[in-house]
Amino acid sequence: MSADRSPAPASASGPAARDLADVPAAEVISAVAVHLMSAAAVKCGLTEQGTATLDLDEARKLITALAGLVTAARPDLGIHAAPLRDGLQALQRAFREASPFPDGPGEGPGEKLTGPV
């Protein structure tokens, strides 16, 4: 990208962009993390539908992305850090329990970033 400041894309202007300007980064990161957690919980079969939504390949990707986000943002998350870390660990354990062939310690989704769960 050049040093020129090109105008923001149409989708980044207007009321939505102004609203986001007022939201602290930790809250935006937390909201994204909650979306990743919710999607991973569905893919781990932790909803009312149970195993009908089970997709461990997709769950692995979501949990790994969540682990990267939570690990990288931890110093900036303040009061949001501990609950997000706890939720991540719960998903990592749920993944292990749902897997017919559990990964070895430190090999589960996101564990290269968080350490063994």
PyMOL commands that set and color helices and strands:
alter all, ss='L'
color gray80, all
select helices_A, chain A and resi 10-12+15-21+25-43+50-53+56-76+78-98+111-114
alter helices_A, ss='H'
color red, helices_A
deselect
rebuild
show_as cartoon
